[in-house]
Amino acid sequence: MANIASQIKRNKTNEAARRRNHSIRSEMKTRSKRALEAAEAGDADEANVRLRDAQRRIDSAAARGVLHKKTAARRKSRLARRVADLLSD
């Protein structure tokens, strides 16, 4: 355990940020998974709605600093490609 006051405070803020980041990441993964499930089911309209929602969550995570900007772009691209591939079958 830290003895320095500034480090004690820093530990508290780090823990708060970790919890916040965890919930944002979890929500992002859930939305992505739902988009893929809708695409696997063959429902194009629902898959597109869920894809947009997942992309919005990914952008939000990047804006908050949870993800790097290029990581967010890569994830959105891969997700869109996977959904399009599943719908084309």
Backbone as a ProteinNet text record, in pm:
[ID]
protein_1_A
[PRIMARY]
MANIASQIKRNKTNEAARRRNHSIRSEMKTRSKRALEAAEAGDADEANVRLRDAQRRIDSAAARGVLHKKTAARRKSRLARRVADLLSD
[TERTIARY]
84.1	0	88.2	46.5	124.2	115.2	225.1	228	218.8	238.5	240.8	99	57.5	-80.4	-117.9	-28.2	-60.6	-76.9	1	-12	-139.6	-180.7	-307.6	-422.6	-419.8	-523.4	-517.9	-398.8	-382.5	-437.7	-415.4	-469.8	-622.2	-684.2	-830	-880.8	-814.8	-860.1	-836	-725.4	-698.7	-807.1	-850.2	-954	-1087.1	-1119.3	-1243	-1239.2	-1126.1	-1111.8	-1118.6	-1058.4	-1060.5	-1203.7	-1282.5	-1422.1	-1502.5	-1481.8	-1552.6	-1514.4	-1384.5	-1337.5	-1392	-1399.6	-1449.5	-1594.1	-1677.2	-1817.6	-1832.3	-1749	-1754.1	-1711.8	-1603.6	-1556.5	-1660.6	-1721.6	-1821.7	-1940.8	-1987.6	-2100.8	-2066.1	-1944.4	-1898.3	-1897.2	-1846.4	-1840.3	-1979.7	-2069.9	-2206.7	-2276	-2262.5	-2327.1	-2270.5	-2140.4	-2078.3	-2130.2	-2141.1	-2188.8	-2333.5	-2416.4	-2556.5	-2566.8	-2478	-2478.4	-2444.4	-2345.1	-2307	-2417.7	-2483.4	-2591.4	-2707.7	-2739.8	-2847.7	-2809.9	-2682.9	-2637	-2639.5	-2601.4	-2603.9	-2746.2	-2841.2	-2981.2	-3037.3	-2964.6	-3007.2	-3099.3	-3120	-3207.6	-3126.2	-3130.3	-3045.3	-3079.6	-3208.3	-3247.5	-3201.8	-3228.3	-3188.6	-3036.6	-2967.4	-2821.4	-2763	-2821	-2770.9	-2796.4	-2911.2	-2941.2	-2842.9	-2820.8	-2729.1	-2584.8	-2549.8	-2415.1	-2390.4	-2486.3	-2472.3	-2458.5	-2536.5	-2530.6	-2393.8	-2341.4	-2209.4	-2101.4	-2111.8	-2013.1	-2019.6	-2139.3	-2155	-2085.9	-2100.8	-2037	-1885.2	-1835.4	-1691	-1636.8	-1709.1	-1668.1	-1668.5	-1768.5	-1778.7	-1661.1	-1622.6	-1508.6	-1380	-1365.4	-1246.2	-1245	-1361.1	-1369.4	-1335.3	-1366.9	-1339.9	-1198.7	-1125.5	-988.4	-974.2	-1082.1	-1075.6	-1002.9	-1027.1	-961.3	-884.5	-778.3	-707.7	-793.8	-778.4	-859.7	-846	-723.5	-702.9	-751.6	-745.4	-800.1	-950.7	-1015	-1159.7	-1194.1	-1117.2	-1142.3	-1126.2	-1024.5	-1000.1	-1114.5	-1159.7	-1268.9	-1397.5	-1427.3	-1547.8	-1540.1	-1424.4	-1406.5	-1423.4	-1361.2	-1370.1	-1512.8	-1580	-1717.1	-1808.1	-1792.8	-1875.7	-1851.2	-1724.6	-1691.4	-1753.4	-1745.8	-1801.6	-1953.5	-2018.7	-2164.2	-2201.2	-2129.7	-2158	-2135.5	-2029.6	-2002.4	-2111.8	-2157.5	-2262.6	-2394.9	-2421.6	-2548.1	-2544.6	-2426.6	-2416.5	-2434.1	-2416	-2427.7	-2570.2
-118.5	0	124.3	222.9	346.5	428.2	496.7	585.8	731.9	759.5	896.9	937.2	1054.6	1099.8	1108.4	1159.8	1173.7	1037.4	939.4	805.4	737.2	762.9	707.9	761.2	892.5	952.6	895.7	881	828.5	685.8	605.5	469.1	470.6	565.6	576.6	615.9	714.2	757.7	649	575.8	465	358.2	327.5	226.3	272.7	401	454.6	448.4	483.5	480	336	242.9	102.2	49.8	83.2	38.3	100.1	229	297.7	237.4	216	159	18.1	-58.5	-195.7	-197	-108.8	-107	-61.4	33.5	80.4	-30.8	-101	-212.3	-322.9	-353.7	-459.7	-424.7	-301.9	-257.3	-263.5	-223	-223.9	-367.4	-460	-599.8	-659.4	-624.3	-675.3	-628.9	-499.4	-445.5	-509.8	-533.9	-598	-740.5	-810.9	-948.4	-954.6	-859.4	-857.7	-830.9	-746.7	-719.9	-846.9	-920.1	-1045.1	-1150.2	-1157.4	-1254.8	-1224.4	-1096.7	-1059.5	-1093.3	-1073.1	-1105.2	-1255.8	-1333.6	-1479.3	-1530.4	-1461.8	-1500.4	-1464.9	-1380	-1344.6	-1224.4	-1156.3	-1039.3	-914.5	-874.5	-765	-631.8	-601.5	-472.8	-463.2	-567.9	-569.3	-565.8	-638.2	-640.9	-502.7	-429.7	-295.5	-197.8	-209.9	-123.5	-152	-279.4	-316.9	-285.2	-292.7	-255.5	-107.1	-23.6	120.6	149.2	77.1	95.2	53.9	-57.3	-103.8	-4.3	47.9	146	273.3	312	429.5	406.6	285.7	253.7	251.8	201.1	197.5	339.4	425.3	566.1	634.1	602.5	660.5	618.2	492.1	442.8	512.7	536.7	606	751.1	814.3	953.9	968	866.9	872.5	826.3	777.5	735.4	590.4	514.7	372.5	297.3	337.2	278.8	388.4	347.8	440.5	462.6	577.8	613.7	512.5	468.5	372.4	232.7	197.9	69.9	68.4	180.3	191	177.5	242.8	235.4	92	23.4	-115.3	-206	-188	-271.4	-248.7	-123.3	-91.5	-152.6	-144.1	-198.6	-349.3	-415.4	-562.1	-607.4	-535.6	-571.6	-553.9	-442.1	-417	-522.8	-561.4	-664.6	-799.4	-834	-962.6	-965.6	-855.4	-849.1	-859.4	-788.2	-793.3	-934	-1000.9	-1137.3	-1233.5	-1219.7	-1308.4	-1285	-1161.4	-1130.3	-1171.4	-1176	-1210.3	-1359.4	-1441.1	-1587.4	-1631.7
0	0	0	-76	-87.2	41.4	74.1	190.4	149.6	23.4	-25.5	-64.5	-17.7	-37.3	-184.4	-266.3	-408.3	-474.8	-430.5	-487.9	-441.1	-318.3	-268.6	-353.2	-379.6	-463.2	-604.3	-658.4	-793.5	-802.9	-699.3	-697.9	-704.2	-632.7	-634.2	-772.5	-835.3	-967.2	-1072	-1057.3	-1150.3	-1140.7	-1021.4	-1001.1	-1060.2	-1040.1	-1096.9	-1249.2	-1308.3	-1453.7	-1504.7	-1431.8	-1472.3	-1477.9	-1376.9	-1375	-1488.8	-1512	-1619.3	-1755.2	-1776.5	-1902.5	-1923.5	-1814.7	-1823.8	-1872.5	-1818.4	-1859.2	-2004	-2046.4	-2185.2	-2280.5	-2246.2	-2329.7	-2338.4	-2225	-2219.8	-2308.8	-2299.6	-2381	-2529.8	-2563.4	-2701.8	-2757.1	-2679.2	-2722.4	-2736.6	-2645.1	-2649.9	-2776.7	-2808.8	-2928.7	-3055.2	-3057.6	-3173.5	-3189.6	-3078.1	-3080.3	-3130.4	-3087.9	-3132.4	-3282	-3334.2	-3478.3	-3555.4	-3507.2	-3574.3	-3564.4	-3450.2	-3433.8	-3528.2	-3544.3	-3635.7	-3779.5	-3814	-3949.3	-3972.9	-3872.5	-3885.6	-3904.1	-3840.4	-3853.4	-3990.8	-4065	-4199.4	-4206.3	-4095.2	-4090.4	-4125.6	-4251.8	-4300.4	-4235.4	-4223.1	-4164	-4019.4	-3943.3	-3802.3	-3788.3	-3873.7	-3868.3	-3895.5	-3992.1	-4022.9	-3909.4	-3845	-3730.3	-3617.4	-3590.6	-3482.3	-3517	-3643.7	-3686.4	-3660.6	-3697.2	-3671.9	-3522.8	-3442.4	-3297.5	-3243.4	-3292.3	-3248.6	-3289.4	-3411.5	-3457	-3373.7	-3333.8	-3247.6	-3112.1	-3057.7	-2929.5	-2942.4	-3053.2	-3075.9	-3086.9	-3160.3	-3170.9	-3034.6	-2955.7	-2822	-2734.7	-2744	-2667.1	-2710	-2839.5	-2889.2	-2841.2	-2840.1	-2796.6	-2648.7	-2570.6	-2426.5	-2391.1	-2490.1	-2464	-2422.9	-2431.3	-2397.1	-2508	-2632.4	-2748.6	-2822.1	-2887.9	-2976.9	-3101	-3162.6	-3278.9	-3392	-3418.9	-3528.2	-3491.5	-3364.3	-3319.3	-3340.3	-3309.6	-3328.9	-3476.9	-3562.9	-3707	-3756.2	-3707.1	-3748.2	-3702.8	-3580.9	-3530	-3608	-3638.3	-3714.6	-3853.9	-3915.7	-4050.1	-4049.9	-3956.8	-3949.1	-3921.1	-3832.1	-3798.1	-3919.5	-3990.5	-4108.2	-4214.9	-4232.3	-4331.2	-4293.5	-4165.2	-4121.1	-4138.5	-4104.3	-4119.2	-4266.8	-4352.6	-4496.5	-4551.4	-4507.8	-4553.1	-4510.4	-4385.4	-4336.5	-4409.8	-4444.4	-4512.8	-4660.3	-4718	-4860	-4885.5	-4783.3	-4800.5	-4821
[MASK]
+++++++++++++++++++++++++++++++++++++++++++++++++++++++++++++++++++++++++++++++++++++++++

